[in-house]
Amino acid sequence: MWISNFKLIKLLGLGLPLFLCSANPIHATTPAKYPVARYIETAGYQTAAAIADKEITVFGSRIHYVEAGTGPTVILLHGLGGNTQVWALNIGPLAEKYRVIALDQLGFGKSDKPLINYRVRTYVDFLDEFCKQLKIEKATLVGNSMGGWIAATYALAFPAKVDRLVLVGAAGYAPPPEFDRRTLYDLNPSTREGMKLMAQKVFYSKAFSCDPIIDQILAQRINAGDGYTINSIIDSILRSNDFLDNRVQAIKNPTLLIWGRQDGLTPLGIGERFKREIPGSSLVVLDQCGHVPNVEKPAEFNAAVLKFLQ
């Protein structure tokens, strides 16, 4: 299914929290907590699957998630600054053959936002307890950016609990020595200029960088309530917590890598490194696509994932 830039912008609702990352497809005229199922229906992106909003308590914190479909379980993990809505163009097609679960990870979306020291391993522990409570013994993990970092770390910690692994523009490797890690705080923008620079890194399409859209994105970012979480994760990176260097070679689960050729946050070279280091992995590169292939190229993304899962 091909979507024009104009229709894509309308579908994403001009509300795109931008960091390692993700997009928030909530229409600018809709309430901030618009249910994903109703949003998709209103936007005209049809799905035969019924999407249910649910909650569960994990380690004393409320975790919001959506669920659709039946069959083998596929869990979708957003990146920093994201929420379940980043998967709005993917849940329906995947749920035609699978049980699809997308969660607002701790500190984001409708889930609780405790003031703790966040790190990737925090999310691994929460995901493991989440699966235990839902009695999910094995699942395919699909993670975008930091969500991919979490998925890979989970596969290393609990290989028997992972069926297949899909890493989408994944983060997780340590920055090179010459990289000024203090600039990571620029990834939590709070100005028009900062947001525009971020949008240009996240999206191939220049349509996302025009001033009216940037103002809508900035409003969403400022009111998302996850600024503390983002800065805490950045702090964990400065502490060199949980990097994947010299570790992913131990991943034995079948792994698919999906990358946008024009990804400005986690460049294609990172995807090529994952392919070299994860035994038997395959890499799909989407042209004219940035950091969120599931958003900019949903038809191609969905087709690649479904083919891999067959």
N, C-alpha and C positions, 0 to 999 in steps of 0.2 A: 504494500500500500504506500503510494507516494504522497507526501504531504508538502504543500507549498510553504515557503517561509511565512507568508501571511497567516495561513491556517495553523501552522505550528505555533506561531507566537500567540494566536488566539487560544489554542488548545492549552498552552502552558500558562496562560492567564497572566503573563507579564510579572509573575511572582517567582523569581528564580534565586533562591539563596545560593551563592556561588562560592564554593570552596571544595576542595578535593573530591569530587563532588557530585553535584546533584542539582536538580531543578524542582521547583514546586509548582505543579500545574494546577493552580487555583485561579480561576478567572478573576480579574480585577474587581468585578462587580459582585462577587460572591463572598459569603462569610469566610473567615480564615479557617474555620473548622469544617468546611464543606465535605461531606462524606465522599470518598473516592468513587464509589459505585455510581452515585447520583451525578457526580461531576462528569464522569466518562460518558454517561448517557446524555447529559445536557450538551456536552461538547460534540456529540455526534460520532464518537468512536465506539462502534457497536461491539458488544461482547455477549456471548450466549451464557457466560458464567455469572452466577449470582455472587456478588462480592459482599462479604459480611464484615462489619467493624466489630472488633473484639478487644478485650483487655485481660491481662493476667498480672499477678503480682510476683515479681522475681526479686529475691533478696530484700523484700520489704518495699520495693519500688514498683509503681504501676507502669506496665509496658503496654502500649497500644499496638495493635497489629490488624491487618486485614487478611482475609482468607477466601479463596475461591477454588472451585474444581475438586476433583477426586482423582486418586491414583497415587503413584510415587510422589513423595514430597519434594518440592523445590522451594528453597528459602532465599528471598531477595534481600540483600544488605546494601543500604544506601551509604553514601560517604558523608563526611562532615558537612554540616549545614543543610542536610537533606532530611527527608522523611518518606513515608510510604508513597506519597504522591509522585515521586520521581519515576515510579514504575507504572504510571497510569496507562501508558501505551503498550505495556508488555504483559500485565496480569491477565487480561482477557484471553489473548492468543495462547499463552502458556497454559492457562487453566482449562483449555478444551481437552487436554490430555493428562494434566497433572494436578495434584493438590498444591496450590501456590500460596505461600505465606510471605507477606512483606511486613516488616515491623519497623516502628519508630524506635530506633535504638536509644538507649538510655541517654538522657540529656538533649533529646531532639523531638520535634513534632509534638504529639499529644502525650508522649511518655513523660514520666517524672524527670526533673532536672536537679538532682541533688548536687550540693557543692562539695565534690570530692576531687581527688587527684585522678583524672581520667587518663587512661592509656589503652593501647590496643588489647592487652591481656584482660583488662576489665571487661571489654566487650566479648571476648572469648568465653570468659566465665559466665557472663549473663546469657550468652547464646546456649551454652551447654545446659544451664539450669532451665532455660526456656524450653528446650527440646525435651528435657526430662519431664517437665510438668505436662507437656502436651503428648507425652508418650511417643515421641518421634525417635525411633531407634537409629534411623539412617536417613540422610537427606542429601540432595544435590544443593550446593551453595553457589549462588550467583552474587558476586560483589563488585560494586563500582568504586574505584579509587580507594579511599580508606576502607570501604566495605570489602574490597578485594584483599586488602592487607589483613583484615580480620578473618576472612574466609581461608586464606592460605595458612595463617597462624593456627586456626582451628583444625585444619586438616593435619598439620604437623603434631598438634597436641592429641587429637582424637581421630586418627586415620580410619579406624573401623566404623566410625559414625558418619563418614562422608562417602557418598556414592560417587558423585562426580563434582568437579570444580570448574567454575567459569569465572575468570578474572577479567574485568572490564576496565581498561585504563587504570590498572591497579597501582597503588603506592606500596611502600614498604621497604625499599632499599635506602640505605643511608645516603644522604647528600654527599657529593664529592668534597674533598678537603678544602678546596678553594671556595666553596659556596658559603656565603655569609648567612648563617642560620637565623640571624636576627630579622632578616627580611621575611621570614615565615609569618610574622605578625601582619604583614601586608595582605595575607590571605584571609583576614577577617576584616574586610573593608567597611568603612563607615562614612565615606565621602563619595560624591558623584565620580570624581576622578578615579578613586580607587576601585569603585565598582565597575567603571567602564574598562579599566585595564584588566580586571578579572574576567569580565564577560568576553573580552577579546581572546583570552587564553582558553576559556572553556568552550566557546562555540566557534565553529568554522564560519557560519553565516554571520555576516556583518549586520544583519537586520536586528540582532540582539543588542547592538551597541548604540542605537540611536537614543537621543536624549529622553524622549517620553518613556521608553521602555526602561532605561536606566533608573529613572525616578521611581517607577513602580517596583523594580527589583530592590532598590535601596530601601524603600518603605517596608517591603517584606523582610529584608535582612535585619533592619533595625528592630522590628517588632516580633522577630522569631523567638526571642527569649533564650537563645542558645549561645550567646557571645561568650559566657564564662566557659561553657563546655569546649568551644573551639580553642580558646586561649589555653585551656588546661591541656588539651591534646598537643598543641604546639609546644607547650612546656615539656611534655613527655618526649617529644622529638629532640628538643634541645638536650635532654638528659640521655639521649640515645637509647630509649627504651624500645625493646621488641622489634628491632630491625630484622629483616629477612636475609641479610647477607650471609652467605655460606650455610644456609639452612634449607633453602627450597629444593636442593638436590635430593632431599629425603622424602619429598612428596611422591607417593606412588599412585595416588588416585588419578584416573583419567582427567586430563585438564585441557580446557579450551581457553585461549586468550583472545579477546576481542579488543581491537584498538582503532581509534580514529587516526588517520594518517596525519592530520593537522592538530593533534592533541598538544595544547600549549602548557599543560600542567604536568602531565606524566608523558613525556615525548615517546614516540614510537620506539626509540632505542631501548627504553625500559622494557617494553613488551618483547622486543627481540632478545633481551637478556633473560627474561623469564623463560622464553622458549628454549634458549640454550641450556638453562640450568634445571628446568623441570623435565625429568625423563619422559619421553613420549608425548610431550605436549604439542598442540597445534595452535597456529596463530592465524586469525582472520583479520585482515586490515581493510577498513572501510574508507574509501576516498571521500574527499570533501566533507570531512567529519572531524569534530573536535573531541573533547574529553568525555562526552556523554553520548555514546553511540545509541544507547537505548532510547534517547530523546531525539537526537538529530536524524538517526537512521533506524527508526523502529521496525520497519518491515524487514530490512536486512538483518538487523539484530535478532529479531524473533525467529527468523528462518534459520539462522546459524545455530542458535541455542537449541531449537527443536530438532534439527538434524543431528546435533551432538548427543542429545538425550535419547535418540531412538536406539 
